[in-house]
Amino acid sequence: MRTARAQADPAIVETARKPFGWAFTTPLYVGSSLNPINSSIIATALVPIATELDVAVGTTAVLVSSLYLASAVAQPTAGKLAEVLGARRVFLAGIVLVLLGGTVGGLGQNLAMLTVARVLIGLGTSAAFPCAMVMIRRRAGQAGLDQPPGGVLGGLAIAGMATAAVGPPLGGLLVGTAGWRWAFLINIPVTTIALLMALRLPKDPPLDRAHSGLRRIAHRIDLIGIIGFATTMTSLVVFLMGLPHLNRAALTVFFATALPTVWWELRRTTPCFDLRGLTSNGALTRTYLRQALTLLGVYAMMYGLTQWMEAAYGLSTVQTGLMLLPMGAVSALLSRPLARRNLVRGPVIASAVSMLLGSIGIMLLDSRSPVFALVLVSLVFGVTTATTTVGNQTALYKAAPADQIGTAAGLFRTFGYLGTITSSVLGAIVFRDGASDHGLHRLGIVLVAAGLAALTLTVLDRDLMRPHPATP
């Protein structure tokens, strides 16, 4: 029966023979690289933007926080939409939003227009990773694979966190040679290519007419739950970004919306965010926490060390970007071979240990340190970037229920963004008197504590000792 059907349908034959060919994986990789690159590429453009627009340098931080905020809210929402409306449809819509955001930012004449552009880019790029996980999971099921497709997940790892390390060098080159507008305009050619490739992805099943009305779709995606989550996350992020000053209004909104949202999600039979499932699935919850802690370390190093190298060490924007290039190279080289083996415990332990060692290295740096020492710290954090992405991404694939992989992948990225946002808050606190050696050492001390927490969380996790955790 299966043989006859395969002979009758060439698509099934191709899927069974080579389920993850380049035509399927390449647009997913390109799309998934847009969010981390846009997250980090702006770092070297903030000072030139402030100079040309005649605003204070501190006010341009809204260009960083707006993308983080949009991404933290949109990632799980996009995952839910992919589960309900179709991953390909949501993936294509996200690419169009990035194209629009790049155009608005490239033509922007004031900080408000640039902020709108960053929000559009954040919303659009948030669709790629959860949609990719939905399509990969579906494709693996069609091909009858019992284990995660490690090579494909490795490609996503390179496209994800590994490419984030390429952002500062790329941003330094673009801003230094062509001007800050290319931090936005670079999205136009990249998204055009991604859109043309994505049109070749397998089409989603047609929407059931009985469930295609706006009211029915709103019910299926749990629109009320999404709005509650968005409001809760927005107020939490605003509160975090305001530290060390206490934003009482944001904190009040957080508690006022968090409790009703939890109550609403617990009473629904098909919630957008399955809180009961999350609390019972300890492996998935610990994966989220590990991701948040390690990304706190990676981004605190990336942004903090960048500021320090320019302000205290005396490097130019282009030189600072090039100093972080080894980090991206190590991440790219390690990610794919590690992912092919479908390992979890080894990589996540390596990520915590390397983060701890790199944080100690930050504590030992000063303005008289040789360039080699800075490159060495960058290389160590490159190991952290690769191993945390590969290990936690594979753990996510194994632990998340198949029918909720989109939402789970979105929450995975949301927790990562909470770590990233906390890293920017941390940088603002330790460098409030200027990017000095003393501030860098304080940053290193905090990161050592975070590395110890990540290592403890990993070593004591019994689920990681199982060689092949079953997917719930």
C-alpha positions as CSV (number, residue, x, y, z in Angstrom):
1,M,0.0,0.0,0.0
2,R,2.8,2.4,1.0
3,T,4.8,1.4,-2.0
4,A,2.0,2.0,-4.4
5,R,1.2,5.4,-3.0
6,A,4.9,6.4,-3.2
7,Q,5.1,5.3,-6.8
8,A,2.0,7.4,-7.5
9,D,3.3,10.5,-5.8
10,P,6.8,11.7,-6.9
11,A,6.8,14.2,-4.0
12,I,6.6,11.3,-1.5
13,V,9.4,9.5,-3.3
14,E,11.6,12.6,-3.1
15,T,10.7,13.2,0.6
16,A,11.6,9.6,1.5
17,R,14.9,9.7,-0.5
18,K,16.2,13.1,0.5
19,P,13.8,14.8,2.9
20,F,16.2,17.7,3.8
21,G,17.6,18.8,0.5
22,W,19.1,22.2,-0.1
23,A,15.9,23.6,-1.6
24,F,14.1,22.9,1.7
25,T,16.8,23.8,4.2
26,T,18.4,26.9,2.6
27,P,15.5,29.3,3.0
28,L,15.0,28.1,6.6
29,Y,18.7,28.9,7.4
30,V,18.6,32.3,5.7
31,G,15.3,33.3,7.4
32,S,16.6,32.1,10.8
33,S,19.7,34.1,10.5
34,L,17.9,37.4,10.1
35,N,16.9,37.9,13.7
36,P,20.3,37.3,15.4
37,I,22.1,39.3,12.8
38,N,19.7,42.3,13.1
39,S,20.0,41.9,16.9
40,S,23.7,42.4,16.9
41,I,24.5,44.4,13.7
42,I,23.0,47.6,15.2
43,A,25.7,47.7,18.0
44,T,28.3,49.5,15.9
45,A,25.7,51.9,14.3
46,L,24.4,53.5,17.5
47,V,27.0,56.2,17.8
48,P,26.9,57.3,14.1
49,I,23.1,57.4,14.2
50,A,23.1,59.6,17.3
51,T,25.7,61.9,15.6
52,E,23.8,62.3,12.3
53,L,20.3,62.7,13.9
54,D,21.7,65.0,16.6
55,V,20.4,63.0,19.6
56,A,22.0,61.8,22.7
57,V,23.8,58.4,22.4
58,G,21.8,57.0,25.2
59,T,18.5,57.6,23.4
60,T,19.6,55.3,20.5
61,A,19.4,52.3,22.9
62,V,15.7,52.3,22.0
63,L,16.7,50.7,18.7
64,V,18.2,47.8,20.5
65,S,15.4,47.4,23.1
66,S,12.5,47.8,20.5
67,L,13.7,44.8,18.5
68,Y,14.2,42.7,21.7
69,L,10.8,43.6,22.9
70,A,9.1,42.8,19.6
71,S,11.0,39.6,19.3
72,A,10.3,38.4,22.8
73,V,6.5,38.8,22.3
74,A,6.3,37.7,18.7
75,Q,8.4,34.5,18.8
76,P,5.8,32.2,20.5
77,T,3.0,34.0,18.9
78,A,4.4,33.2,15.4
79,G,4.9,29.6,16.5
80,K,1.2,29.3,17.5
81,L,0.2,31.0,14.2
82,A,2.4,28.5,12.3
83,E,0.7,25.6,14.1
84,V,-2.8,26.9,13.2
85,L,-2.5,28.7,9.9
86,G,0.5,27.0,8.3
87,A,4.2,27.4,8.8
88,R,5.0,28.4,5.2
89,R,2.3,31.2,5.2
90,V,3.6,32.7,8.4
91,F,7.3,32.3,7.3
92,L,6.6,34.2,4.0
93,A,4.7,36.9,5.9
94,G,7.6,37.4,8.3
95,I,10.1,37.9,5.4
96,V,7.9,40.6,3.9
97,L,7.8,42.4,7.2
98,V,11.6,42.4,7.4
99,L,11.8,43.7,3.9
100,L,9.4,46.5,4.8
101,G,11.4,47.3,8.0
102,G,14.7,47.4,6.1
103,T,13.2,49.9,3.6
104,V,11.7,52.1,6.3
105,G,14.9,52.1,8.3
106,G,17.1,52.8,5.3
107,L,15.0,55.9,4.4
108,G,14.3,57.0,8.0
109,Q,14.9,60.6,8.9
110,N,14.4,60.5,12.6
111,L,14.6,58.2,15.6
112,A,10.9,57.5,15.6
113,M,11.0,56.1,12.0
114,L,14.1,54.0,12.9
115,T,12.3,52.6,15.9
116,V,9.2,51.6,13.8
117,A,11.6,49.9,11.4
118,R,13.2,48.0,14.2
119,V,9.9,46.8,15.5
120,L,8.9,45.7,12.0
121,I,12.2,43.8,11.7
122,G,11.7,42.2,15.1
123,L,8.2,41.1,14.3
124,G,9.2,39.7,10.9
125,T,12.3,37.9,11.9
126,S,10.5,36.3,14.8
127,A,8.5,34.1,12.4
128,A,11.5,32.3,11.0
129,F,12.8,30.0,13.8
130,P,9.5,28.6,15.1
131,C,8.2,28.2,11.6
132,A,11.4,26.4,10.6
133,M,11.0,24.0,13.6
134,V,7.4,23.2,12.6
135,M,8.4,22.5,9.0
136,I,11.4,20.4,10.1
137,R,9.4,18.4,12.6
138,R,6.7,17.8,10.0
139,R,9.2,16.8,7.3
140,A,10.9,14.4,9.7
141,G,7.6,12.7,10.5
142,Q,6.8,12.3,6.8
143,A,10.3,10.7,6.3
144,G,9.7,8.4,9.2
145,L,12.7,9.6,11.2
146,D,12.8,8.6,14.9
147,Q,15.7,10.8,15.9
148,P,16.2,14.5,15.4
149,P,17.7,15.5,12.0
150,G,21.0,16.6,13.6
151,G,22.5,18.0,10.4
152,V,19.5,20.2,9.8
153,L,19.4,21.4,13.4
154,G,23.1,22.1,13.2
155,G,22.4,24.3,10.2
156,L,19.8,26.2,12.2
157,A,22.3,26.6,15.0
158,I,24.8,28.2,12.7
159,A,22.0,30.4,11.2
160,G,20.9,31.3,14.8
161,M,23.3,32.1,17.5
162,A,26.5,31.5,15.5
163,T,25.6,34.3,13.0
164,A,24.9,36.6,15.9
165,A,28.6,36.8,16.4
166,V,29.0,37.9,12.8
167,G,26.8,40.9,13.4
168,P,29.3,43.2,15.1
169,P,32.1,42.6,12.5
170,L,29.6,42.9,9.6
171,G,28.1,46.0,11.2
172,G,31.5,47.5,11.8
173,L,32.4,47.0,8.1
174,L,29.1,48.3,6.8
175,V,28.9,51.3,9.0
176,G,32.6,52.1,8.7
177,T,32.5,52.0,4.8
178,A,29.0,52.7,3.7
179,G,27.3,54.5,6.6
180,W,24.8,53.5,9.3
181,R,21.8,53.2,7.0
182,W,23.2,50.0,5.7
183,A,22.5,48.4,9.1
184,F,18.9,48.6,7.8
185,L,19.4,48.4,4.0
186,I,21.3,45.1,4.2
187,N,17.9,43.5,4.9
188,I,16.6,44.3,1.4
189,P,18.8,42.1,-0.7
190,V,18.9,39.4,1.9
191,T,15.1,39.2,2.3
192,T,14.6,39.4,-1.5
193,I,16.8,36.3,-1.9
194,A,15.1,34.6,1.1
195,L,11.6,35.3,-0.3
196,L,12.4,33.8,-3.7
197,M,13.8,30.7,-2.1
198,A,11.0,30.4,0.4
199,L,8.4,30.3,-2.4
200,R,9.8,26.8,-3.3
201,L,9.0,25.4,0.2
202,P,6.2,22.8,0.3
203,K,2.9,24.4,0.5
204,D,0.8,24.2,3.7
205,P,-2.4,22.1,3.7
206,P,-5.4,24.2,2.7
207,L,-7.2,25.8,5.6
208,D,-10.4,24.1,6.6
209,R,-13.3,26.4,5.7
210,A,-15.1,25.4,8.9
211,H,-12.2,26.9,10.8
212,S,-11.1,29.7,8.6
213,G,-13.3,32.6,9.8
214,L,-11.7,35.4,11.8
215,R,-13.6,34.5,14.9
216,R,-12.8,30.8,14.7
217,I,-9.1,31.6,13.9
218,A,-9.0,33.9,16.9
219,H,-10.4,31.1,19.1
220,R,-8.0,28.5,17.7
221,I,-4.9,30.6,18.3
222,D,-6.2,31.8,21.7
223,L,-6.1,35.5,20.8
224,I,-7.0,36.6,24.4
225,G,-4.1,34.5,25.7
226,I,-1.7,36.0,23.1
227,I,-2.8,39.6,24.1
228,G,-2.4,38.8,27.8
229,F,1.1,37.3,27.1
230,A,2.1,40.3,25.0
231,T,1.0,42.8,27.6
232,T,2.7,40.8,30.4
233,M,6.0,40.4,28.5
234,T,6.0,44.1,27.4
235,S,5.7,45.4,30.9
236,L,8.3,42.9,32.2
237,V,10.8,43.9,29.5
238,V,10.1,47.6,30.1
239,F,10.7,47.1,33.8
240,L,14.0,45.2,33.2
241,M,15.3,47.8,30.8
242,G,14.6,50.5,33.3
243,L,16.8,49.0,36.0
244,P,18.5,50.0,38.2
245,H,15.7,52.6,38.4
246,L,12.4,51.1,39.7
247,N,9.6,51.5,37.1
248,R,6.6,51.0,39.3
249,A,4.1,51.5,36.5
250,A,5.6,48.7,34.5
251,L,5.8,46.5,37.5
252,T,2.1,47.2,38.3
253,V,1.0,46.4,34.8
254,F,3.0,43.2,34.9
255,F,1.3,41.8,38.0
256,A,-2.1,43.1,36.8
257,T,-1.9,41.2,33.5
258,A,0.2,38.2,34.5
259,L,-2.3,36.8,37.0
260,P,-5.4,37.0,34.8
261,T,-3.4,35.6,31.9
262,V,-2.3,32.6,33.9
263,W,-5.9,32.1,35.1
264,W,-7.2,32.3,31.5
265,E,-4.6,29.8,30.1
266,L,-5.2,27.3,32.9
267,R,-8.9,27.1,32.2
268,R,-8.7,26.7,28.4
269,T,-8.6,23.2,27.0
270,T,-6.3,24.3,24.1
271,P,-4.3,27.3,25.4
272,C,-1.7,29.1,23.4
273,F,0.7,28.6,26.3
274,D,0.2,25.2,27.9
275,L,1.3,26.2,31.5
276,R,0.3,22.8,32.9
277,G,2.4,21.0,30.3
278,L,5.3,23.3,30.9
279,T,5.3,22.8,34.7
280,S,5.1,19.0,34.2
281,N,7.8,18.9,31.5
282,G,10.8,19.7,33.6
283,A,13.2,18.9,30.8
284,L,11.7,21.6,28.6
285,T,11.6,24.2,31.4
286,R,15.3,23.6,32.3
287,T,16.2,24.0,28.7
288,Y,14.6,27.4,28.7
289,L,16.5,28.4,31.8
290,R,19.8,27.2,30.5
291,Q,19.3,29.1,27.3
292,A,18.5,32.3,29.2
293,L,21.5,32.1,31.5
294,T,24.0,31.3,28.7
295,L,22.7,34.0,26.4
296,L,23.0,36.4,29.2
297,G,26.7,35.6,29.3
298,V,27.2,35.6,25.5
299,Y,25.5,39.0,24.9
300,A,26.9,40.7,28.0
301,M,30.3,39.8,26.7
302,M,29.4,40.8,23.1
303,Y,28.0,44.2,24.0
304,G,30.1,44.9,27.1
305,L,33.4,44.0,25.6
306,T,32.6,46.0,22.5
307,Q,31.9,49.1,24.5
308,W,35.0,48.6,26.6
309,M,37.3,48.0,23.5
310,E,36.1,51.2,21.9
311,A,36.0,53.5,25.0
312,A,38.9,52.1,27.2
313,Y,41.1,50.0,24.9
314,G,41.1,52.5,22.1
315,L,40.0,50.4,19.1
316,S,38.0,51.8,16.2
317,T,34.6,50.6,15.2
318,V,35.9,48.4,12.4
319,Q,38.7,47.0,14.6
320,T,36.3,46.2,17.4
321,G,34.0,44.3,15.0
322,L,36.9,42.4,13.6
323,M,38.1,41.4,17.1
324,L,34.8,39.5,17.6
325,L,35.1,37.7,14.2
326,P,36.9,34.6,15.8
327,M,33.9,34.1,18.0
328,G,31.6,33.7,15.0
329,A,34.1,31.5,13.2
330,V,34.5,29.1,16.1
331,S,30.7,29.0,16.5
332,A,30.1,28.1,12.9
333,L,32.9,25.5,12.8
334,L,31.6,23.7,16.0
335,S,27.9,23.9,15.5
336,R,27.2,21.5,12.7
337,P,29.5,18.6,13.6
338,L,28.2,18.7,17.2
339,A,24.5,18.8,16.0
340,R,25.0,15.8,13.7
341,R,25.6,13.6,16.7
342,N,22.3,14.7,18.4
343,L,24.2,15.3,21.7
344,V,22.7,17.3,24.5
345,R,24.4,16.7,27.8
346,G,28.0,17.1,26.6
347,P,27.4,20.4,24.7
348,V,25.4,22.1,27.5
349,I,28.0,21.2,30.0
350,A,30.7,22.6,27.7
351,S,28.6,25.7,27.2
352,A,28.4,26.3,31.0
353,V,32.1,25.5,31.6
354,S,33.3,27.7,28.7
355,M,31.1,30.6,29.8
356,L,32.6,30.3,33.3
357,L,36.2,30.3,31.9
358,G,35.4,33.2,29.5
359,S,33.9,35.2,32.4
360,I,37.1,34.7,34.5
361,G,39.0,35.9,31.4
362,I,37.0,39.1,31.4
363,M,37.9,39.7,35.0
364,L,41.6,39.5,34.1
365,L,41.5,41.9,31.2
366,D,42.6,45.5,31.5
367,S,43.6,48.4,29.1
368,R,47.2,47.0,29.0
369,S,46.2,43.5,28.0
370,P,47.7,42.2,24.7
371,V,45.4,41.9,21.7
372,F,45.9,38.1,21.9
373,A,44.1,38.0,25.3
374,L,41.0,39.7,23.9
375,V,41.0,37.3,20.9
376,L,41.3,34.4,23.3
377,V,38.3,35.5,25.4
378,S,36.3,35.9,22.1
379,L,37.3,32.3,21.1
380,V,36.2,30.9,24.4
381,F,32.8,32.5,24.1
382,G,32.6,31.2,20.6
383,V,32.6,27.7,22.1
384,T,29.8,28.9,24.5
385,T,27.8,30.1,21.6
386,A,28.0,26.9,19.6
387,T,27.5,24.4,22.4
388,T,24.6,26.2,24.0
389,T,22.8,26.6,20.7
390,V,23.3,23.0,19.6
391,G,22.7,21.3,23.0
392,N,19.6,23.3,24.0
393,Q,18.1,23.3,20.5
394,T,18.4,19.5,20.3
395,A,17.0,19.3,23.9
396,L,14.1,21.4,22.8
397,Y,13.4,19.2,19.7
398,K,13.3,16.1,21.9
399,A,11.4,17.5,24.9
400,A,8.7,19.5,23.1
401,P,5.4,17.8,22.1
402,A,5.2,17.4,18.3
403,D,1.9,19.4,18.0
404,Q,3.3,22.3,20.1
405,I,6.8,22.5,18.6
406,G,6.1,26.0,17.1
407,T,5.0,27.6,20.4
408,A,7.8,25.8,22.3
409,A,10.4,27.0,19.8
410,G,9.1,30.5,20.2
411,L,9.2,30.4,24.0
412,F,12.8,29.0,23.6
413,R,13.7,32.2,21.8
414,T,11.7,34.4,24.2
415,F,13.7,33.0,27.2
416,G,16.9,33.7,25.2
417,Y,15.8,37.3,24.7
418,L,15.1,37.7,28.4
419,G,18.7,36.7,29.0
420,T,19.8,39.1,26.2
421,I,17.7,42.0,27.6
422,T,19.1,41.3,31.1
423,S,22.6,41.5,29.6
424,S,22.0,45.0,28.3
425,V,20.6,46.1,31.7
426,L,23.7,44.6,33.3
427,G,26.0,46.5,30.9
428,A,24.2,49.8,31.6
429,I,24.7,49.2,35.4
430,V,28.3,48.3,35.4
431,F,29.3,51.0,32.9
432,R,27.1,53.8,34.2
433,D,30.2,55.8,35.0
434,G,31.9,54.9,31.7
435,A,33.3,51.8,30.1
436,S,36.3,51.4,32.3
437,D,38.5,48.5,33.5
438,H,36.7,48.5,36.8
439,G,33.3,48.2,35.1
440,L,34.5,45.4,32.9
441,H,35.7,43.5,36.0
442,R,32.4,44.0,37.7
443,L,30.7,42.6,34.6
444,G,33.0,39.6,34.8
445,I,32.1,38.9,38.4
446,V,28.4,38.8,37.6
447,L,29.0,36.5,34.6
448,V,31.0,34.1,36.8
449,A,28.0,33.8,39.0
450,A,25.7,33.2,36.0
451,G,28.1,30.6,34.7
452,L,28.1,28.8,38.0
453,A,24.3,28.8,38.0
454,A,24.2,27.4,34.5
455,L,26.7,24.7,35.3
456,T,24.8,23.7,38.5
457,L,21.5,23.6,36.6
458,T,23.1,21.4,33.9
459,V,25.1,18.9,36.1
460,L,22.1,18.3,38.4
461,D,19.6,17.7,35.6
462,R,18.8,14.0,35.6
463,D,17.0,14.1,32.3
464,L,20.3,14.9,30.6
465,M,21.7,11.6,31.7
466,R,19.3,9.7,29.6
467,P,21.0,8.9,26.3
468,H,17.9,9.2,24.1
469,P,15.1,11.2,25.9
470,A,11.8,10.3,24.4
471,T,9.6,13.0,22.9
472,P,6.4,13.4,25.0
